[in-house]
Amino acid sequence: MITATTPKGERRRQALVAAAAELLLEGGFDAVRHRSVATRADLPLASTTYYFESLEDLIARAVEFSGNAELDAMRRRVGEVTHRRRGAEATVDLVLDLLVGADGHDERGRLIARYERSVASARHPELREVQLRLRSQLDELLADVLRRSDRVVRTEQLRRLVAVVDGAVVAALTEQDPQPRRVARGALLELIDVIAPPARGPEPIGAGADGGRGRPVTSDSGGPPYSH
């Protein structure tokens, strides 16, 4: 690989990464080839080997590009969330805004691409490192939105929350009429008060401490809340 030391070189490199990310979204890993990426970026075929050590290197950068774009969208959503005590349904809806989005064809394609990236990272070390970095940032965003909903957050429970949503979404994507958000919502509603229980504190006026559902607040025993 030749380092893109000039502005023109960096623009070309980023154009190739963006083109590869588009192809990943549209057709998965099989769609990302030297020729298809160069064609999509409207650059000479030799550009991919000039700016990247290998096709795997280009794919890793495209995965990072896509993941960072998703995280940026999540950060914008979290920035809109006010800090107040929320019940189970409102909290679950916020979590699913981050992890799933709305049910629809475009969202379905994005979810499929995300899970393809996760599975591929199990086989490819260069992708695994990217996925771990992206996952760490996702954990921070989830912790933030749960704390803004006045919920107790712990690291191990964050992983459980994501696992519940991931399992429900993957199962739903195989259905004839996939509605991954609806399926994930039903699964997470049953567990949200266990995974991220309401924090102890004064009861809101006119509502139970659990957001109006009339049940006493309980908290997991153990270490301190997750922080970052």
Secondary structure, 3 states (H helix, E strand, C coil): CCCCCCHHHHHHHHHHHHHHHHHHHHHCHHHCCHHHHHHHHCCCCCHHHHHCCCHHHHHHHHHHHHHHHHHHHHHHHHHCCCCCCCCHHHHHHHHHHHHCCCCCHHHHHHHHHHHHHHHHHCCCHHHHHHHHHHHHHHHHHHHHHHHHCCECCCHHHHHHHHHHHHHHHHHHHCCCCCCHHHHHHHHHHCCHHHHCCECCCCCCCCCCCCCCCCCCCCCCCCCCCCCC
